[in-house]
């Protein structure tokens, strides 16, 4: 995977390393890049493998924020 300068800026600003998250909808591992879909909920940023998963989370965040695949 070739990272862009924008990807490097996003990853450098993260408060954790490596720049990998888990999608709270399906549990897939995500390499956080500039275009990675995100959703902030109750002071926590959740990362998603697709815009469809982000929309599903946004429709019922309490259901997923407490689930087995809780965001990092």
C-alpha positions, 0 to 999 in steps of 0.5 A, a space after each residue: 500500500 502506497 501512502 499519500 502525504 495526506 495519509 501520513 498527516 492523518 496517521 501522524 495526528 492519531 493518538 495511537 500507533 499503529 494506525 489500525 482500527 476495527 470497524 464496529 459493524 463487521 470487525 474488519 481491521 482498517 488501515 487508517 487513511 485520509 479517506 477512511 470513513 469516520 464518525 464521532 460519537 460521545 467523544 470517541 472516533 469510530 473508523 469504518 471500512 465503508 460508507 455503508 457501515 458508517 451509515 449503519 452505525 450512525 442510524 443506531 450508534 448505541 447498538 454498535 458502540 457497546 458491541 463486540 466490535 467496539 471502536 478503538 
